[in-house]
Amino acid sequence: MRRRLLAGAALLLAGNAAFTAWASGAAGPRIGVVVSDAWFDVAGFNPAAYELAIVRAGGAAVRIRPEDSLDGLSGLVLIGGGDVDPAEFALLREAERRNLPVLAICRGAQALATAYGGALGPAGRRHGVSIRSLWAHDVRCEPGTRAGGVFGSEAFRASSTHATAIADAGPRLRVSASSDDGGIEAVELPGERFVLGLQWHPEWEGREEPFVALVDAARP
């Protein structure tokens, strides 16, 4: 049994290595996917859906750590996962200095809000980490926002599962989408640079729009 488990793990890791090589070798703008040292990131299970969405949107996905350089990259994706890593704040400051577009999802959106002076709080009852929260609420984007331009003005169901949430967007970001119970579901930086944080998981739902928008913004 142990031998079969080890063989299965080796096969998964080999498949992940092949997928990573394919994603990073695709044509199009090189988009950094920020990963942690958690096992689900190291094994590639967590970043894979984001990388696939980037490639399908016309970009090339490159895994990076928060302490890595942004040289050679044209955009950045902060993915979901564990707790917010303060090391990402410096990465976001460097992305701003280089005028790179940023898409931040779930925990990544919380990191974005915190880095820009916002604050986090507990998630509402229908947003906690459970199966029943996966399709528990509607999201509606504010008119005239970047989120509204990406997703439209009609309400839609979202996969939003998180223990903490953005309680305050801070002085620089604006709230651009909310859930039907008033929770903050998207924040963005006003202005020309593409900086968008989404509390839900479009990569789980096959919603390619935000990845297409990011890749388009990353093109020269």
Sequence and secondary structure as in RCSB ss.txt:
>XXXX:A:sequence
MRRRLLAGAALLLAGNAAFTAWASGAAGPRIGVVVSDAWFDVAGFNPAAYELAIVRAGGAAVRIRPEDSLDGLSG
LVLIGGGDVDPAEFALLREAERRNLPVLAICRGAQALATAYGGALGPAGRRHGVSIRSLWAHDVRCEPGTRAGGV
FGSEAFRASSTHATAIADAGPRLRVSASSDDGGIEAVELPGERFVLGLQWHPEWEGREEPFVALVDAARP
>XXXX:A:secstr
 HHHHHHHHHHHHHHHHHHHHHHHHSSS EEEEE  SSHHHHTSTTHHHHHHHHHHTT EEEEE TTS  TT SE
EEE   SS  THHHHHHHHHHHTT  EEEETHHHHHHHHHTT EEEE  GGGSSSGGGTT EEEEE TTSHHHHH
H SS EEE    SEEEEE TTT EEEEEETTS EEEEE  SSS EEEESS HHHHT  HHHHHHHHHH  
